[in-house]
């Protein structure tokens, strides 16, 4: 019996591919930097929402498309929404070293790539 594809995956797939423009290796390396850890709202465990999301994005990227779950698809939609909203708030000054860029990179999107 063929495995049923997670609902909504086909709807979000292309937007996900556009929004997440960092490879798993690039994102993992970024998440280890002080800059990555310096931005975002933190929960009770001290890790920012974006940083947690970045780790989840790497997991999703390393999962075969047909093995993605409904929870994965929900997170993919959350990432696409975040990236689209946040990119619309581009600062006028130094983008390369901005908290804006660092936050986006935690969510798998390097606006300078």
Secondary structure, DSSP 8 states (H G I E B T S, - for coil): ------TTHHHHHHHHHHH--S-HHHHHHHHTSHHHHTSS-B-TTS-BHHHHHHHHHHHHHTS-GGG--HHHHHHHHHHHHHHHHHHTT--SS--TT-HHHHHHHHTT--TT-
